[in-house]
Amino acid sequence: MKTTLLISAAAAALISLTGCANNQQLGTGTGAVLGGVAGNALFGGAAGTVGGAAAGALIGNEVGRRQDNNNRYGY
């Protein structure tokens, strides 16, 4: 039940992020959600979830920023 609720919340968050303005914001939000789910699955508990969300947000932000720069300069 807890896993189903967590996966449902993650899916709802991803769907709601489709209206973000750019890839950097979308990457940050998506990375946070996926990182939180992965952190919970790997380490369990609140600390694993928060740590995974933070790491995922940082990685997602960087990936989105690079995609925005590539789109801007046509690489």
Helices and strands as residue ranges (DSSP letters): H 2-16, G 17-19, H 23-43, H 45-73
